[in-house]
Amino acid sequence: MATTAFNVGAVLGPFAAGPLVDRTDRPATALWCSAAFTAAAVGVVLVGHRRRATSEAGQVRAETR
């Protein structure tokens, strides 16, 4: 899964940043685009972590510790 996620990111990054840099004529736009993707990825991880912690299995694991 990690390799697949890495490859998807390697495709989506230039696919999204290329047109933005083209339209704005500012290469720094690519950095902002990557920052937005990074923030989205962190959000997905946090939501997944929260769901795992609040599931029944997570509660059982927490009780056994």
PDB file of N, CA, C and O in Angstrom:
ATOM      1  N   MET A   1       0.813  -1.190   0.000  1.00  0.00           N
ATOM      2  CA  MET A   1       0.000   0.000   0.000  1.00  0.00           C
ATOM      3  C   MET A   1       0.862   1.262   0.000  1.00  0.00           C
ATOM      4  O   MET A   1       0.517   2.246  -0.655  1.00  0.00           O
ATOM      5  N   ALA A   2       1.968   1.243   0.720  1.00  0.00           N
ATOM      6  CA  ALA A   2       2.808   2.433   0.797  1.00  0.00           C
ATOM      7  C   ALA A   2       3.402   2.768  -0.570  1.00  0.00           C
ATOM      8  O   ALA A   2       3.486   3.936  -0.949  1.00  0.00           O
ATOM      9  N   THR A   3       3.809   1.742  -1.299  1.00  0.00           N
ATOM     10  CA  THR A   3       4.379   1.977  -2.631  1.00  0.00           C
ATOM     11  C   THR A   3       3.319   2.536  -3.565  1.00  0.00           C
ATOM     12  O   THR A   3       3.601   3.433  -4.361  1.00  0.00           O
ATOM     13  N   THR A   4       2.121   2.022  -3.476  1.00  0.00           N
ATOM     14  CA  THR A   4       1.039   2.518  -4.310  1.00  0.00           C
ATOM     15  C   THR A   4       0.732   3.977  -3.983  1.00  0.00           C
ATOM     16  O   THR A   4       0.552   4.794  -4.886  1.00  0.00           O
ATOM     17  N   ALA A   5       0.673   4.300  -2.710  1.00  0.00           N
ATOM     18  CA  ALA A   5       0.409   5.684  -2.304  1.00  0.00           C
ATOM     19  C   ALA A   5       1.524   6.607  -2.789  1.00  0.00           C
ATOM     20  O   ALA A   5       1.261   7.724  -3.235  1.00  0.00           O
ATOM     21  N   PHE A   6       2.762   6.141  -2.702  1.00  0.00           N
ATOM     22  CA  PHE A   6       3.891   6.935  -3.174  1.00  0.00           C
ATOM     23  C   PHE A   6       3.778   7.195  -4.674  1.00  0.00           C
ATOM     24  O   PHE A   6       4.004   8.316  -5.131  1.00  0.00           O
ATOM     25  N   ASN A   7       3.432   6.170  -5.432  1.00  0.00           N
ATOM     26  CA  ASN A   7       3.309   6.326  -6.887  1.00  0.00           C
ATOM     27  C   ASN A   7       2.139   7.220  -7.264  1.00  0.00           C
ATOM     28  O   ASN A   7       2.243   8.008  -8.205  1.00  0.00           O
ATOM     29  N   VAL A   8       1.041   7.110  -6.554  1.00  0.00           N
ATOM     30  CA  VAL A   8      -0.108   7.988  -6.822  1.00  0.00           C
ATOM     31  C   VAL A   8       0.283   9.438  -6.551  1.00  0.00           C
ATOM     32  O   VAL A   8      -0.069  10.331  -7.322  1.00  0.00           O
ATOM     33  N   GLY A   9       0.999   9.673  -5.474  1.00  0.00           N
ATOM     34  CA  GLY A   9       1.456  11.024  -5.171  1.00  0.00           C
ATOM     35  C   GLY A   9       2.432  11.552  -6.208  1.00  0.00           C
ATOM     36  O   GLY A   9       2.422  12.739  -6.537  1.00  0.00           O
ATOM     37  N   ALA A  10       3.279  10.660  -6.724  1.00  0.00           N
ATOM     38  CA  ALA A  10       4.241  11.071  -7.745  1.00  0.00           C
ATOM     39  C   ALA A  10       3.553  11.457  -9.049  1.00  0.00           C
ATOM     40  O   ALA A  10       4.103  12.227  -9.836  1.00  0.00           O
ATOM     41  N   VAL A  11       2.367  10.932  -9.280  1.00  0.00           N
ATOM     42  CA  VAL A  11       1.609  11.278 -10.487  1.00  0.00           C
ATOM     43  C   VAL A  11       0.732  12.513 -10.242  1.00  0.00           C
ATOM     44  O   VAL A  11       0.689  13.421 -11.072  1.00  0.00           O
ATOM     45  N   LEU A  12       0.039  12.542  -9.106  1.00  0.00           N
ATOM     46  CA  LEU A  12      -0.903  13.635  -8.847  1.00  0.00           C
ATOM     47  C   LEU A  12      -0.210  14.975  -8.582  1.00  0.00           C
ATOM     48  O   LEU A  12      -0.746  16.026  -8.934  1.00  0.00           O
ATOM     49  N   GLY A  13       0.958  14.946  -7.973  1.00  0.00           N
ATOM     50  CA  GLY A  13       1.671  16.183  -7.683  1.00  0.00           C
ATOM     51  C   GLY A  13       1.955  16.999  -8.931  1.00  0.00           C
ATOM     52  O   GLY A  13       1.501  18.139  -9.031  1.00  0.00           O
ATOM     53  N   PRO A  14       2.703  16.442  -9.896  1.00  0.00           N
ATOM     54  CA  PRO A  14       2.966  17.203 -11.120  1.00  0.00           C
ATOM     55  C   PRO A  14       1.705  17.474 -11.946  1.00  0.00           C
ATOM     56  O   PRO A  14       1.605  18.496 -12.625  1.00  0.00           O
ATOM     57  N   PHE A  15       0.750  16.548 -11.879  1.00  0.00           N
ATOM     58  CA  PHE A  15      -0.492  16.728 -12.631  1.00  0.00           C
ATOM     59  C   PHE A  15      -1.253  17.954 -12.131  1.00  0.00           C
ATOM     60  O   PHE A  15      -1.865  18.671 -12.923  1.00  0.00           O
ATOM     61  N   ALA A  16      -1.217  18.195 -10.826  1.00  0.00           N
ATOM     62  CA  ALA A  16      -1.915  19.348 -10.254  1.00  0.00           C
ATOM     63  C   ALA A  16      -1.053  20.614 -10.294  1.00  0.00           C
ATOM     64  O   ALA A  16      -1.552  21.698 -10.596  1.00  0.00           O
ATOM     65  N   ALA A  17       0.230  20.475  -9.992  1.00  0.00           N
ATOM     66  CA  ALA A  17       1.095  21.655  -9.893  1.00  0.00           C
ATOM     67  C   ALA A  17       1.461  22.218 -11.261  1.00  0.00           C
ATOM     68  O   ALA A  17       1.624  23.430 -11.403  1.00  0.00           O
ATOM     69  N   GLY A  18       1.592  21.371 -12.256  1.00  0.00           N
ATOM     70  CA  GLY A  18       1.980  21.838 -13.591  1.00  0.00           C
ATOM     71  C   GLY A  18       1.060  22.912 -14.147  1.00  0.00           C
ATOM     72  O   GLY A  18       1.529  23.991 -14.509  1.00  0.00           O
ATOM     73  N   PRO A  19      -0.229  22.646 -14.222  1.00  0.00           N
ATOM     74  CA  PRO A  19      -1.146  23.682 -14.725  1.00  0.00           C
ATOM     75  C   PRO A  19      -1.175  24.941 -13.859  1.00  0.00           C
ATOM     76  O   PRO A  19      -1.326  26.048 -14.376  1.00  0.00           O
ATOM     77  N   LEU A  20      -1.033  24.771 -12.545  1.00  0.00           N
ATOM     78  CA  LEU A  20      -1.021  25.951 -11.668  1.00  0.00           C
ATOM     79  C   LEU A  20       0.194  26.826 -11.937  1.00  0.00           C
ATOM     80  O   LEU A  20       0.077  28.050 -12.002  1.00  0.00           O
ATOM     81  N   VAL A  21       1.349  26.213 -12.091  1.00  0.00           N
ATOM     82  CA  VAL A  21       2.556  26.978 -12.386  1.00  0.00           C
ATOM     83  C   VAL A  21       2.442  27.616 -13.760  1.00  0.00           C
ATOM     84  O   VAL A  21       2.889  28.744 -13.966  1.00  0.00           O
ATOM     85  N   ASP A  22       1.844  26.898 -14.695  1.00  0.00           N
ATOM     86  CA  ASP A  22       1.635  27.434 -16.046  1.00  0.00           C
ATOM     87  C   ASP A  22       0.762  28.686 -16.025  1.00  0.00           C
ATOM     88  O   ASP A  22       1.062  29.668 -16.703  1.00  0.00           O
ATOM     89  N   ARG A  23      -0.310  28.648 -15.252  1.00  0.00           N
ATOM     90  CA  ARG A  23      -1.247  29.772 -15.216  1.00  0.00           C
ATOM     91  C   ARG A  23      -0.708  30.971 -14.450  1.00  0.00           C
ATOM     92  O   ARG A  23      -0.983  32.117 -14.806  1.00  0.00           O
ATOM     93  N   THR A  24       0.058  30.708 -13.401  1.00  0.00           N
ATOM     94  CA  THR A  24       0.525  31.815 -12.574  1.00  0.00           C
ATOM     95  C   THR A  24       1.902  32.324 -12.970  1.00  0.00           C
ATOM     96  O   THR A  24       2.285  33.425 -12.575  1.00  0.00           O
ATOM     97  N   ASP A  25       2.643  31.555 -13.733  1.00  0.00           N
ATOM     98  CA  ASP A  25       4.024  31.890 -14.115  1.00  0.00           C
ATOM     99  C   ASP A  25       4.919  32.095 -12.899  1.00  0.00           C
ATOM    100  O   ASP A  25       5.880  32.861 -12.955  1.00  0.00           O
ATOM    101  N   ARG A  26       4.612  31.426 -11.825  1.00  0.00           N
ATOM    102  CA  ARG A  26       5.428  31.498 -10.605  1.00  0.00           C
ATOM    103  C   ARG A  26       5.770  30.075 -10.162  1.00  0.00           C
ATOM    104  O   ARG A  26       4.876  29.329  -9.762  1.00  0.00           O
ATOM    105  N   PRO A  27       7.027  29.688 -10.223  1.00  0.00           N
ATOM    106  CA  PRO A  27       7.415  28.334  -9.806  1.00  0.00           C
ATOM    107  C   PRO A  27       7.114  28.033  -8.337  1.00  0.00           C
ATOM    108  O   PRO A  27       6.933  26.871  -7.972  1.00  0.00           O
ATOM    109  N   ALA A  28       7.057  29.061  -7.495  1.00  0.00           N
ATOM    110  CA  ALA A  28       6.771  28.838  -6.077  1.00  0.00           C
ATOM    111  C   ALA A  28       5.362  28.282  -5.862  1.00  0.00           C
ATOM    112  O   ALA A  28       5.062  27.746  -4.794  1.00  0.00           O
ATOM    113  N   THR A  29       4.511  28.405  -6.856  1.00  0.00           N
ATOM    114  CA  THR A  29       3.157  27.860  -6.754  1.00  0.00           C
ATOM    115  C   THR A  29       3.200  26.348  -6.542  1.00  0.00           C
ATOM    116  O   THR A  29       2.331  25.790  -5.872  1.00  0.00           O
ATOM    117  N   ALA A  30       4.196  25.691  -7.105  1.00  0.00           N
ATOM    118  CA  ALA A  30       4.341  24.243  -6.921  1.00  0.00           C
ATOM    119  C   ALA A  30       4.562  23.903  -5.448  1.00  0.00           C
ATOM    120  O   ALA A  30       4.086  22.874  -4.968  1.00  0.00           O
ATOM    121  N   LEU A  31       5.277  24.760  -4.737  1.00  0.00           N
ATOM    122  CA  LEU A  31       5.493  24.521  -3.308  1.00  0.00           C
ATOM    123  C   LEU A  31       4.186  24.632  -2.525  1.00  0.00           C
ATOM    124  O   LEU A  31       3.931  23.840  -1.618  1.00  0.00           O
ATOM    125  N   TRP A  32       3.362  25.619  -2.881  1.00  0.00           N
ATOM    126  CA  TRP A  32       2.072  25.761  -2.210  1.00  0.00           C
ATOM    127  C   TRP A  32       1.160  24.586  -2.521  1.00  0.00           C
ATOM    128  O   TRP A  32       0.398  24.133  -1.667  1.00  0.00           O
ATOM    129  N   CYS A  33       1.244  24.103  -3.737  1.00  0.00           N
ATOM    130  CA  CYS A  33       0.443  22.939  -4.119  1.00  0.00           C
ATOM    131  C   CYS A  33       0.872  21.715  -3.303  1.00  0.00           C
ATOM    132  O   CYS A  33       0.030  20.958  -2.821  1.00  0.00           O
ATOM    133  N   SER A  34       2.174  21.530  -3.155  1.00  0.00           N
ATOM    134  CA  SER A  34       2.661  20.392  -2.365  1.00  0.00           C
ATOM    135  C   SER A  34       2.300  20.552  -0.895  1.00  0.00           C
ATOM    136  O   SER A  34       2.027  19.563  -0.214  1.00  0.00           O
ATOM    137  N   ALA A  35       2.295  21.777  -0.402  1.00  0.00           N
ATOM    138  CA  ALA A  35       1.884  22.013   0.987  1.00  0.00           C
ATOM    139  C   ALA A  35       0.410  21.655   1.184  1.00  0.00           C
ATOM    140  O   ALA A  35       0.036  21.103   2.219  1.00  0.00           O
ATOM    141  N   ALA A  36      -0.414  21.968   0.201  1.00  0.00           N
ATOM    142  CA  ALA A  36      -1.836  21.625   0.288  1.00  0.00           C
ATOM    143  C   ALA A  36      -2.037  20.111   0.287  1.00  0.00           C
ATOM    144  O   ALA A  36      -2.841  19.587   1.058  1.00  0.00           O
ATOM    145  N   PHE A  37      -1.305  19.411  -0.582  1.00  0.00           N
ATOM    146  CA  PHE A  37      -1.399  17.947  -0.614  1.00  0.00           C
ATOM    147  C   PHE A  37      -0.893  17.339   0.692  1.00  0.00           C
ATOM    148  O   PHE A  37      -1.459  16.358   1.176  1.00  0.00           O
ATOM    149  N   THR A  38       0.156  17.906   1.262  1.00  0.00           N
ATOM    150  CA  THR A  38       0.679  17.407   2.529  1.00  0.00           C
ATOM    151  C   THR A  38      -0.333  17.605   3.647  1.00  0.00           C
ATOM    152  O   THR A  38      -0.536  16.713   4.470  1.00  0.00           O
ATOM    153  N   ALA A  39      -0.965  18.765   3.679  1.00  0.00           N
ATOM    154  CA  ALA A  39      -1.986  19.026   4.688  1.00  0.00           C
ATOM    155  C   ALA A  39      -3.169  18.066   4.540  1.00  0.00           C
ATOM    156  O   ALA A  39      -3.722  17.597   5.535  1.00  0.00           O
ATOM    157  N   ALA A  40      -3.547  17.781   3.314  1.00  0.00           N
ATOM    158  CA  ALA A  40      -4.633  16.830   3.076  1.00  0.00           C
ATOM    159  C   ALA A  40      -4.242  15.432   3.551  1.00  0.00           C
ATOM    160  O   ALA A  40      -5.056  14.730   4.151  1.00  0.00           O
ATOM    161  N   ALA A  41      -3.008  15.030   3.289  1.00  0.00           N
ATOM    162  CA  ALA A  41      -2.542  13.716   3.726  1.00  0.00           C
ATOM    163  C   ALA A  41      -2.518  13.611   5.245  1.00  0.00           C
ATOM    164  O   ALA A  41      -2.901  12.584   5.805  1.00  0.00           O
ATOM    165  N   VAL A  42      -2.073  14.662   5.906  1.00  0.00           N
ATOM    166  CA  VAL A  42      -2.069  14.664   7.373  1.00  0.00           C
ATOM    167  C   VAL A  42      -3.500  14.561   7.893  1.00  0.00           C
ATOM    168  O   VAL A  42      -3.754  13.853   8.868  1.00  0.00           O
ATOM    169  N   GLY A  43      -4.424  15.253   7.258  1.00  0.00           N
ATOM    170  CA  GLY A  43      -5.830  15.160   7.656  1.00  0.00           C
ATOM    171  C   GLY A  43      -6.383  13.759   7.515  1.00  0.00           C
ATOM    172  O   GLY A  43      -7.113  13.288   8.388  1.00  0.00           O
ATOM    173  N   VAL A  44      -6.046  13.089   6.428  1.00  0.00           N
ATOM    174  CA  VAL A  44      -6.506  11.712   6.216  1.00  0.00           C
ATOM    175  C   VAL A  44      -5.941  10.794   7.296  1.00  0.00           C
ATOM    176  O   VAL A  44      -6.654   9.942   7.826  1.00  0.00           O
ATOM    177  N   VAL A  45      -4.672  10.967   7.618  1.00  0.00           N
ATOM    178  CA  VAL A  45      -4.048  10.137   8.653  1.00  0.00           C
ATOM    179  C   VAL A  45      -4.707  10.375  10.003  1.00  0.00           C
ATOM    180  O   VAL A  45      -4.973   9.424  10.738  1.00  0.00           O
ATOM    181  N   LEU A  46      -4.971  11.630  10.334  1.00  0.00           N
ATOM    182  CA  LEU A  46      -5.594  11.935  11.623  1.00  0.00           C
ATOM    183  C   LEU A  46      -7.010  11.379  11.719  1.00  0.00           C
ATOM    184  O   LEU A  46      -7.406  10.857  12.761  1.00  0.00           O
ATOM    185  N   VAL A  47      -7.767  11.489  10.643  1.00  0.00           N
ATOM    186  CA  VAL A  47      -9.133  10.943  10.645  1.00  0.00           C
ATOM    187  C   VAL A  47      -9.088   9.427  10.770  1.00  0.00           C
ATOM    188  O   VAL A  47      -9.876   8.845  11.515  1.00  0.00           O
ATOM    189  N   GLY A  48      -8.180   8.786  10.055  1.00  0.00           N
ATOM    190  CA  GLY A  48      -8.044   7.333  10.157  1.00  0.00           C
ATOM    191  C   GLY A  48      -7.624   6.895  11.544  1.00  0.00           C
ATOM    192  O   GLY A  48      -8.117   5.895  12.065  1.00  0.00           O
ATOM    193  N   HIS A  49      -6.719   7.641  12.137  1.00  0.00           N
ATOM    194  CA  HIS A  49      -6.272   7.307  13.497  1.00  0.00           C
ATOM    195  C   HIS A  49      -7.415   7.469  14.491  1.00  0.00           C
ATOM    196  O   HIS A  49      -7.580   6.644  15.389  1.00  0.00           O
ATOM    197  N   ARG A  50      -8.195   8.520  14.335  1.00  0.00           N
ATOM    198  CA  ARG A  50      -9.316   8.760  15.248  1.00  0.00           C
ATOM    199  C   ARG A  50     -10.370   7.667  15.105  1.00  0.00           C
ATOM    200  O   ARG A  50     -10.920   7.199  16.102  1.00  0.00           O
ATOM    201  N   ARG A  51     -10.650   7.261  13.871  1.00  0.00           N
ATOM    202  CA  ARG A  51     -11.646   6.203  13.664  1.00  0.00           C
ATOM    203  C   ARG A  51     -11.169   4.887  14.262  1.00  0.00           C
ATOM    204  O   ARG A  51     -11.954   4.146  14.854  1.00  0.00           O
ATOM    205  N   ARG A  52      -9.884   4.600  14.106  1.00  0.00           N
ATOM    206  CA  ARG A  52      -9.345   3.350  14.639  1.00  0.00           C
ATOM    207  C   ARG A  52      -9.398   3.363  16.163  1.00  0.00           C
ATOM    208  O   ARG A  52      -9.669   2.334  16.782  1.00  0.00           O
ATOM    209  N   ALA A  53      -9.143   4.507  16.766  1.00  0.00           N
ATOM    210  CA  ALA A  53      -9.130   4.602  18.226  1.00  0.00           C
ATOM    211  C   ALA A  53     -10.528   4.508  18.808  1.00  0.00           C
ATOM    212  O   ALA A  53     -10.689   4.067  19.946  1.00  0.00           O
ATOM    213  N   THR A  54     -11.543   4.913  18.056  1.00  0.00           N
ATOM    214  CA  THR A  54     -12.903   4.901  18.593  1.00  0.00           C
ATOM    215  C   THR A  54     -13.692   3.665  18.177  1.00  0.00           C
ATOM    216  O   THR A  54     -14.852   3.523  18.564  1.00  0.00           O
ATOM    217  N   SER A  55     -13.096   2.775  17.407  1.00  0.00           N
ATOM    218  CA  SER A  55     -13.807   1.560  17.024  1.00  0.00           C
ATOM    219  C   SER A  55     -13.872   0.611  18.214  1.00  0.00           C
ATOM    220  O   SER A  55     -13.154   0.794  19.197  1.00  0.00           O
ATOM    221  N   GLU A  56     -14.725  -0.395  18.131  1.00  0.00           N
ATOM    222  CA  GLU A  56     -14.861  -1.346  19.231  1.00  0.00           C
ATOM    223  C   GLU A  56     -13.558  -2.082  19.473  1.00  0.00           C
ATOM    224  O   GLU A  56     -13.171  -2.299  20.621  1.00  0.00           O
ATOM    225  N   ALA A  57     -12.880  -2.467  18.411  1.00  0.00           N
ATOM    226  CA  ALA A  57     -11.612  -3.172  18.572  1.00  0.00           C
ATOM    227  C   ALA A  57     -10.590  -2.281  19.259  1.00  0.00           C
ATOM    228  O   ALA A  57      -9.814  -2.757  20.088  1.00  0.00           O
ATOM    229  N   GLY A  58     -10.578  -1.011  18.931  1.00  0.00           N
ATOM    230  CA  GLY A  58      -9.665  -0.078  19.571  1.00  0.00           C
ATOM    231  C   GLY A  58      -9.976   0.079  21.050  1.00  0.00           C
ATOM    232  O   GLY A  58      -9.067   0.202  21.871  1.00  0.00           O
ATOM    233  N   GLN A  59     -11.253   0.076  21.390  1.00  0.00           N
ATOM    234  CA  GLN A  59     -11.631   0.196  22.785  1.00  0.00           C
ATOM    235  C   GLN A  59     -11.244  -1.047  23.568  1.00  0.00           C
ATOM    236  O   GLN A  59     -10.811  -0.953  24.717  1.00  0.00           O
ATOM    237  N   VAL A  60     -11.401  -2.218  22.945  1.00  0.00           N
ATOM    238  CA  VAL A  60     -11.025  -3.458  23.614  1.00  0.00           C
ATOM    239  C   VAL A  60      -9.528  -3.486  23.839  1.00  0.00           C
ATOM    240  O   VAL A  60      -9.060  -3.872  24.911  1.00  0.00           O
ATOM    241  N   ARG A  61      -8.762  -3.069  22.807  1.00  0.00           N
ATOM    242  CA  ARG A  61      -7.310  -3.032  22.945  1.00  0.00           C
ATOM    243  C   ARG A  61      -6.896  -2.069  24.054  1.00  0.00           C
ATOM    244  O   ARG A  61      -5.971  -2.357  24.814  1.00  0.00           O
ATOM    245  N   ALA A  62      -7.566  -0.946  24.146  1.00  0.00           N
ATOM    246  CA  ALA A  62      -7.235   0.038  25.170  1.00  0.00           C
ATOM    247  C   ALA A  62      -7.542  -0.498  26.577  1.00  0.00           C
ATOM    248  O   ALA A  62      -6.818  -0.207  27.529  1.00  0.00           O
ATOM    249  N   GLU A  63      -8.617  -1.281  26.697  1.00  0.00           N
ATOM    250  CA  GLU A  63      -8.988  -1.822  27.998  1.00  0.00           C
ATOM    251  C   GLU A  63      -8.013  -2.894  28.458  1.00  0.00           C
ATOM    252  O   GLU A  63      -7.803  -3.054  29.660  1.00  0.00           O
ATOM    253  N   THR A  64      -7.415  -3.626  27.535  1.00  0.00           N
ATOM    254  CA  THR A  64      -6.503  -4.703  27.914  1.00  0.00           C
ATOM    255  C   THR A  64      -5.116  -4.188  28.255  1.00  0.00           C
ATOM    256  O   THR A  64      -4.298  -4.938  28.787  1.00  0.00           O
ATOM    257  N   ARG A  65      -4.838  -2.951  27.969  1.00  0.00           N
ATOM    258  CA  ARG A  65      -3.502  -2.408  28.290  1.00  0.00           C
ATOM    259  C   ARG A  65      -3.397  -2.049  29.689  1.00  0.00           C
ATOM    260  O   ARG A  65      -2.348  -1.579  30.128  1.00  0.00           O
TER     261      ARG A  65
END
